[in-house]
Amino acid sequence: MSSVTKALRSGTVRKDTYERLVCDDCNRQLTTRDRGGVGWRRVCPDCGREWKQLR
């Protein structure tokens, strides 16, 4: 599981017109799965790939 920032740089995740995170392979908006601890886990509902997001 890589970070959202690295995925944005590599092109596997992009932002749409409204600044929402979108999986580039599936063209689906990422969902937030786990809010425990520090940050969130972003998941693509189609392919199941996960990225971590710290804030």
N, CA, C and O atoms as a CHARMM CRD file, in Angstrom:
* protein
*
  220
    1    1 MET  N      0.85100  -1.16000   0.00000 PROA 1      0.00000
    2    1 MET  CA     0.00000   0.00000   0.00000 PROA 1      0.00000
    3    1 MET  C      0.90400   1.23400   0.00000 PROA 1      0.00000
    4    1 MET  O      1.66400   1.44700   0.94500 PROA 1      0.00000
    5    2 SER  N      0.82700   2.02300  -1.02900 PROA 2      0.00000
    6    2 SER  CA     1.60600   3.25300  -1.11200 PROA 2      0.00000
    7    2 SER  C      0.74200   4.43900  -0.68100 PROA 2      0.00000
    8    2 SER  O     -0.44700   4.28300  -0.40400 PROA 2      0.00000
    9    3 SER  N      1.34000   5.60100  -0.62900 PROA 3      0.00000
   10    3 SER  CA     0.60200   6.77900  -0.20400 PROA 3      0.00000
   11    3 SER  C     -0.13600   7.40900  -1.38900 PROA 3      0.00000
   12    3 SER  O      0.19400   7.15600  -2.54800 PROA 3      0.00000
   13    4 VAL  N     -1.11700   8.21400  -1.08300 PROA 4      0.00000
   14    4 VAL  CA    -1.90600   8.90200  -2.10700 PROA 4      0.00000
   15    4 VAL  C     -1.00400   9.88100  -2.87300 PROA 4      0.00000
   16    4 VAL  O     -1.14700  10.03600  -4.08600 PROA 4      0.00000
   17    5 THR  N     -0.09200  10.52800  -2.18000 PROA 5      0.00000
   18    5 THR  CA     0.80600  11.48800  -2.82800 PROA 5      0.00000
   19    5 THR  C      1.67900  10.80400  -3.87900 PROA 5      0.00000
   20    5 THR  O      1.84500  11.32700  -4.98100 PROA 5      0.00000
   21    6 LYS  N      2.23600   9.64000  -3.54500 PROA 6      0.00000
   22    6 LYS  CA     3.04900   8.89400  -4.51300 PROA 6      0.00000
   23    6 LYS  C      2.20100   8.40900  -5.68400 PROA 6      0.00000
   24    6 LYS  O      2.66300   8.39600  -6.82500 PROA 6      0.00000
   25    7 ALA  N      0.96700   8.01200  -5.40300 PROA 7      0.00000
   26    7 ALA  CA     0.07500   7.54300  -6.46800 PROA 7      0.00000
   27    7 ALA  C     -0.31300   8.68200  -7.40500 PROA 7      0.00000
   28    7 ALA  O     -0.45500   8.46600  -8.60800 PROA 7      0.00000
   29    8 LEU  N     -0.48500   9.88800  -6.87300 PROA 8      0.00000
   30    8 LEU  CA    -0.77900  11.04100  -7.72600 PROA 8      0.00000
   31    8 LEU  C      0.40100  11.35000  -8.63700 PROA 8      0.00000
   32    8 LEU  O      0.21500  11.67600  -9.81000 PROA 8      0.00000
   33    9 ARG  N      1.61400  11.25000  -8.10200 PROA 9      0.00000
   34    9 ARG  CA     2.81800  11.51400  -8.90800 PROA 9      0.00000
   35    9 ARG  C      3.02200  10.47400  -9.99500 PROA 9      0.00000
   36    9 ARG  O      3.42900  10.80700 -11.10800 PROA 9      0.00000
   37   10 SER  N      2.73600   9.20000  -9.67600 PROA 10     0.00000
   38   10 SER  CA     2.96500   8.13000 -10.65300 PROA 10     0.00000
   39   10 SER  C      1.83200   8.00700 -11.66800 PROA 10     0.00000
   40   10 SER  O      2.00900   7.39900 -12.72400 PROA 10     0.00000
   41   11 GLY  N      0.66200   8.58400 -11.35400 PROA 11     0.00000
   42   11 GLY  CA    -0.43700   8.55700 -12.30600 PROA 11     0.00000
   43   11 GLY  C     -1.45300   7.46000 -12.08000 PROA 11     0.00000
   44   11 GLY  O     -2.36200   7.30400 -12.89500 PROA 11     0.00000
   45   12 THR  N     -1.33800   6.68500 -10.99900 PROA 12     0.00000
   46   12 THR  CA    -2.33200   5.64500 -10.73800 PROA 12     0.00000
   47   12 THR  C     -3.59300   6.21300 -10.10000 PROA 12     0.00000
   48   12 THR  O     -4.65700   5.59600 -10.15800 PROA 12     0.00000
   49   13 VAL  N     -3.47100   7.39500  -9.48900 PROA 13     0.00000
   50   13 VAL  CA    -4.61200   8.11600  -8.92200 PROA 13     0.00000
   51   13 VAL  C     -4.56900   9.53200  -9.47500 PROA 13     0.00000
   52   13 VAL  O     -3.49500  10.11000  -9.63900 PROA 13     0.00000
   53   14 ARG  N     -5.73300  10.08400  -9.76100 PROA 14     0.00000
   54   14 ARG  CA    -5.79600  11.46600 -10.24700 PROA 14     0.00000
   55   14 ARG  C     -6.92800  12.17800  -9.53900 PROA 14     0.00000
   56   14 ARG  O     -7.73600  11.55200  -8.85300 PROA 14     0.00000
   57   15 LYS  N     -6.98300  13.48300  -9.70600 PROA 15     0.00000
   58   15 LYS  CA    -8.07900  14.27200  -9.14000 PROA 15     0.00000
   59   15 LYS  C     -8.99700  14.69800 -10.26900 PROA 15     0.00000
   60   15 LYS  O     -8.54100  15.07500 -11.34900 PROA 15     0.00000
   61   16 ASP  N    -10.30700  14.63500 -10.00900 PROA 16     0.00000
   62   16 ASP  CA   -11.26200  15.04900 -11.02900 PROA 16     0.00000
   63   16 ASP  C    -11.51300  16.55000 -10.93100 PROA 16     0.00000
   64   16 ASP  O    -10.79900  17.25100 -10.21500 PROA 16     0.00000
   65   17 THR  N    -12.50100  17.03600 -11.63200 PROA 17     0.00000
   66   17 THR  CA   -12.81500  18.46400 -11.69300 PROA 17     0.00000
   67   17 THR  C    -13.10500  19.05000 -10.31800 PROA 17     0.00000
   68   17 THR  O    -12.79900  20.21400 -10.06000 PROA 17     0.00000
   69   18 TYR  N    -13.69500  18.24900  -9.43700 PROA 18     0.00000
   70   18 TYR  CA   -14.08300  18.71800  -8.11100 PROA 18     0.00000
   71   18 TYR  C    -13.05800  18.34600  -7.04200 PROA 18     0.00000
   72   18 TYR  O    -13.37600  18.36700  -5.85300 PROA 18     0.00000
   73   19 GLU  N    -11.82700  18.00500  -7.45100 PROA 19     0.00000
   74   19 GLU  CA   -10.71500  17.66700  -6.55400 PROA 19     0.00000
   75   19 GLU  C    -10.94700  16.37300  -5.76900 PROA 19     0.00000
   76   19 GLU  O    -10.35900  16.19200  -4.70300 PROA 19     0.00000
   77   20 ARG  N    -11.79700  15.46700  -6.27800 PROA 20     0.00000
   78   20 ARG  CA   -11.98500  14.16800  -5.65200 PROA 20     0.00000
   79   20 ARG  C    -10.94600  13.20800  -6.20500 PROA 20     0.00000
   80   20 ARG  O    -10.56100  13.31100  -7.36900 PROA 20     0.00000
   81   21 LEU  N    -10.48900  12.27300  -5.37700 PROA 21     0.00000
   82   21 LEU  CA    -9.51600  11.28400  -5.81000 PROA 21     0.00000
   83   21 LEU  C    -10.21300  10.19300  -6.61900 PROA 21     0.00000
   84   21 LEU  O    -11.25000   9.66700  -6.21300 PROA 21     0.00000
   85   22 VAL  N     -9.62100   9.86000  -7.77900 PROA 22     0.00000
   86   22 VAL  CA   -10.20800   8.88900  -8.70300 PROA 22     0.00000
   87   22 VAL  C     -9.13900   7.89000  -9.10700 PROA 22     0.00000
   88   22 VAL  O     -8.01100   8.28100  -9.40600 PROA 22     0.00000
   89   23 CYS  N     -9.48000   6.59300  -9.11900 PROA 23     0.00000
   90   23 CYS  CA    -8.58100   5.55100  -9.62000 PROA 23     0.00000
   91   23 CYS  C     -8.46300   5.72300 -11.13600 PROA 23     0.00000
   92   23 CYS  O     -9.47600   5.77800 -11.83400 PROA 23     0.00000
   93   24 ASP  N     -7.24400   5.80700 -11.63900 PROA 24     0.00000
   94   24 ASP  CA    -7.05500   6.06800 -13.06100 PROA 24     0.00000
   95   24 ASP  C     -7.40400   4.84800 -13.91600 PROA 24     0.00000
   96   24 ASP  O     -7.82200   5.00600 -15.06400 PROA 24     0.00000
   97   25 ASP  N     -7.24000   3.64000 -13.38100 PROA 25     0.00000
   98   25 ASP  CA    -7.55000   2.42700 -14.14500 PROA 25     0.00000
   99   25 ASP  C     -9.05600   2.20500 -14.27400 PROA 25     0.00000
  100   25 ASP  O     -9.53600   1.84400 -15.34900 PROA 25     0.00000
  101   26 CYS  N     -9.80300   2.41700 -13.19600 PROA 26     0.00000
  102   26 CYS  CA   -11.24200   2.11000 -13.16700 PROA 26     0.00000
  103   26 CYS  C    -12.13600   3.32400 -13.39100 PROA 26     0.00000
  104   26 CYS  O    -13.32500   3.17100 -13.66800 PROA 26     0.00000
  105   27 ASN  N    -11.58000   4.52400 -13.27700 PROA 27     0.00000
  106   27 ASN  CA   -12.34600   5.77300 -13.35700 PROA 27     0.00000
  107   27 ASN  C    -13.45000   5.82500 -12.30500 PROA 27     0.00000
  108   27 ASN  O    -14.54000   6.33200 -12.57200 PROA 27     0.00000
  109   28 ARG  N    -13.17100   5.30100 -11.10900 PROA 28     0.00000
  110   28 ARG  CA   -14.13300   5.32500  -9.99800 PROA 28     0.00000
  111   28 ARG  C    -13.56500   6.16000  -8.86500 PROA 28     0.00000
  112   28 ARG  O    -12.35700   6.15600  -8.62700 PROA 28     0.00000
  113   29 GLN  N    -14.43200   6.87300  -8.17000 PROA 29     0.00000
  114   29 GLN  CA   -14.03200   7.68900  -7.03600 PROA 29     0.00000
  115   29 GLN  C    -13.60500   6.78600  -5.88400 PROA 29     0.00000
  116   29 GLN  O    -14.25400   5.77600  -5.61300 PROA 29     0.00000
  117   30 LEU  N    -12.51600   7.14400  -5.20800 PROA 30     0.00000
  118   30 LEU  CA   -12.02300   6.35900  -4.08500 PROA 30     0.00000
  119   30 LEU  C    -12.90500   6.57900  -2.86400 PROA 30     0.00000
  120   30 LEU  O    -13.40600   7.68000  -2.63200 PROA 30     0.00000
  121   31 THR  N    -13.08600   5.51700  -2.09000 PROA 31     0.00000
  122   31 THR  CA   -13.86600   5.59800  -0.86600 PROA 31     0.00000
  123   31 THR  C    -12.92400   5.56300   0.33200 PROA 31     0.00000
  124   31 THR  O    -11.79200   5.09100   0.22400 PROA 31     0.00000
  125   32 THR  N    -13.38700   6.05900   1.46000 PROA 32     0.00000
  126   32 THR  CA   -12.62200   6.03600   2.69200 PROA 32     0.00000
  127   32 THR  C    -13.07000   4.84200   3.50700 PROA 32     0.00000
  128   32 THR  O    -14.25300   4.69600   3.81200 PROA 32     0.00000
  129   33 ARG  N    -12.11100   3.97600   3.86300 PROA 33     0.00000
  130   33 ARG  CA   -12.48600   2.75300   4.54600 PROA 33     0.00000
  131   33 ARG  C    -12.20600   2.79200   6.04700 PROA 33     0.00000
  132   33 ARG  O    -13.06000   2.37900   6.83100 PROA 33     0.00000
  133   34 ASP  N    -11.05100   3.27000   6.46800 PROA 34     0.00000
  134   34 ASP  CA   -10.67200   3.17900   7.86900 PROA 34     0.00000
  135   34 ASP  C    -10.20600   4.53200   8.37700 PROA 34     0.00000
  136   34 ASP  O     -9.30400   5.12800   7.78800 PROA 34     0.00000
  137   35 ARG  N    -10.78700   5.02200   9.43700 PROA 35     0.00000
  138   35 ARG  CA   -10.38500   6.31000   9.97800 PROA 35     0.00000
  139   35 ARG  C     -9.65900   6.15500  11.31000 PROA 35     0.00000
  140   35 ARG  O     -9.43400   7.15700  11.98900 PROA 35     0.00000
  141   36 GLY  N     -9.29300   4.96800  11.70300 PROA 36     0.00000
  142   36 GLY  CA    -8.60000   4.74700  12.96400 PROA 36     0.00000
  143   36 GLY  C     -7.14800   5.19100  12.88600 PROA 36     0.00000
  144   36 GLY  O     -6.51300   5.07600  11.83700 PROA 36     0.00000
  145   37 GLY  N     -6.62900   5.69400  13.98400 PROA 37     0.00000
  146   37 GLY  CA    -5.23500   6.12100  14.01300 PROA 37     0.00000
  147   37 GLY  C     -5.03400   7.45600  13.32900 PROA 37     0.00000
  148   37 GLY  O     -5.90300   8.32700  13.35200 PROA 37     0.00000
  149   38 VAL  N     -3.87200   7.59500  12.72300 PROA 38     0.00000
  150   38 VAL  CA    -3.51500   8.83500  12.03600 PROA 38     0.00000
  151   38 VAL  C     -3.76100   8.65500  10.54900 PROA 38     0.00000
  152   38 VAL  O     -3.09200   7.84500   9.90900 PROA 38     0.00000
  153   39 GLY  N     -4.69300   9.38300   9.99700 PROA 39     0.00000
  154   39 GLY  CA    -4.94300   9.34100   8.56100 PROA 39     0.00000
  155   39 GLY  C     -6.08200   8.42300   8.17000 PROA 39     0.00000
  156   39 GLY  O     -6.84000   7.93700   9.01000 PROA 39     0.00000
  157   40 TRP  N     -6.18000   8.19700   6.85200 PROA 40     0.00000
  158   40 TRP  CA    -7.27100   7.42300   6.27600 PROA 40     0.00000
  159   40 TRP  C     -6.71300   6.39300   5.32000 PROA 40     0.00000
  160   40 TRP  O     -5.56200   6.48700   4.89300 PROA 40     0.00000
  161   41 ARG  N     -7.53600   5.40200   4.98200 PROA 41     0.00000
  162   41 ARG  CA    -7.21200   4.42000   3.95600 PROA 41     0.00000
  163   41 ARG  C     -8.17600   4.64500   2.80200 PROA 41     0.00000
  164   41 ARG  O     -9.38800   4.52400   2.97800 PROA 41     0.00000
  165   42 ARG  N     -7.65500   4.97200   1.62200 PROA 42     0.00000
  166   42 ARG  CA    -8.47600   5.20900   0.43300 PROA 42     0.00000
  167   42 ARG  C     -8.48400   3.93700  -0.40500 PROA 42     0.00000
  168   42 ARG  O     -7.43500   3.34100  -0.65100 PROA 42     0.00000
  169   43 VAL  N     -9.68200   3.52000  -0.84600 PROA 43     0.00000
  170   43 VAL  CA    -9.86000   2.24700  -1.53900 PROA 43     0.00000
  171   43 VAL  C    -10.66500   2.45900  -2.80400 PROA 43     0.00000
  172   43 VAL  O    -11.63800   3.21300  -2.80600 PROA 43     0.00000
  173   44 CYS  N    -10.26300   1.79500  -3.88700 PROA 44     0.00000
  174   44 CYS  CA   -11.05400   1.77600  -5.11600 PROA 44     0.00000
  175   44 CYS  C    -12.09800   0.67000  -4.98900 PROA 44     0.00000
  176   44 CYS  O    -11.73000  -0.48000  -4.74800 PROA 44     0.00000
  177   45 PRO  N    -13.38600   0.97800  -5.14400 PROA 45     0.00000
  178   45 PRO  CA   -14.42600  -0.04600  -4.97900 PROA 45     0.00000
  179   45 PRO  C    -14.40900  -1.12600  -6.06100 PROA 45     0.00000
  180   45 PRO  O    -14.91400  -2.22200  -5.82100 PROA 45     0.00000
  181   46 ASP  N    -13.85200  -0.86000  -7.23500 PROA 46     0.00000
  182   46 ASP  CA   -13.83900  -1.85600  -8.31000 PROA 46     0.00000
  183   46 ASP  C    -12.66000  -2.81600  -8.20400 PROA 46     0.00000
  184   46 ASP  O    -12.85000  -4.02900  -8.11800 PROA 46     0.00000
  185   47 CYS  N    -11.43900  -2.27300  -8.21100 PROA 47     0.00000
  186   47 CYS  CA   -10.25700  -3.14100  -8.24300 PROA 47     0.00000
  187   47 CYS  C     -9.73300  -3.49300  -6.85400 PROA 47     0.00000
  188   47 CYS  O     -8.95000  -4.43400  -6.72100 PROA 47     0.00000
  189   48 GLY  N    -10.14300  -2.76100  -5.81200 PROA 48     0.00000
  190   48 GLY  CA    -9.75600  -3.09800  -4.45100 PROA 48     0.00000
  191   48 GLY  C     -8.38100  -2.60200  -4.02600 PROA 48     0.00000
  192   48 GLY  O     -7.93900  -2.90700  -2.91900 PROA 48     0.00000
  193   49 ARG  N     -7.69700  -1.84800  -4.87500 PROA 49     0.00000
  194   49 ARG  CA    -6.38600  -1.32300  -4.49200 PROA 49     0.00000
  195   49 ARG  C     -6.54600  -0.27300  -3.41200 PROA 49     0.00000
  196   49 ARG  O     -7.55000   0.43900  -3.36900 PROA 49     0.00000
  197   50 GLU  N     -5.53600  -0.17700  -2.52700 PROA 50     0.00000
  198   50 GLU  CA    -5.61000   0.73000  -1.39000 PROA 50     0.00000
  199   50 GLU  C     -4.42900   1.67300  -1.36500 PROA 50     0.00000
  200   50 GLU  O     -3.32500   1.32100  -1.78100 PROA 50     0.00000
  201   51 TRP  N     -4.67100   2.87700  -0.87400 PROA 51     0.00000
  202   51 TRP  CA    -3.64300   3.88100  -0.67400 PROA 51     0.00000
  203   51 TRP  C     -3.86100   4.50800   0.67600 PROA 51     0.00000
  204   51 TRP  O     -5.00300   4.66600   1.10900 PROA 51     0.00000
  205   52 LYS  N     -2.78100   4.87300   1.35600 PROA 52     0.00000
  206   52 LYS  CA    -2.92600   5.53800   2.65500 PROA 52     0.00000
  207   52 LYS  C     -2.78400   7.04400   2.47800 PROA 52     0.00000
  208   52 LYS  O     -2.01500   7.52600   1.64600 PROA 52     0.00000
  209   53 GLN  N     -3.54600   7.76700   3.28200 PROA 53     0.00000
  210   53 GLN  CA    -3.52900   9.22000   3.22700 PROA 53     0.00000
  211   53 GLN  C     -3.36300   9.74500   4.64200 PROA 53     0.00000
  212   53 GLN  O     -4.19000   9.47400   5.51300 PROA 53     0.00000
  213   54 LEU  N     -2.30600  10.48800   4.86700 PROA 54     0.00000
  214   54 LEU  CA    -2.03200  11.06800   6.17500 PROA 54     0.00000
  215   54 LEU  C     -2.46400  12.50900   6.20800 PROA 54     0.00000
  216   54 LEU  O     -2.27200  13.24700   5.24100 PROA 54     0.00000
  217   55 ARG  N     -3.04600  12.91400   7.31800 PROA 55     0.00000
  218   55 ARG  CA    -3.41700  14.31800   7.51500 PROA 55     0.00000
  219   55 ARG  C     -3.34700  14.65500   8.94300 PROA 55     0.00000
  220   55 ARG  O     -3.62200  15.79300   9.32300 PROA 55     0.00000
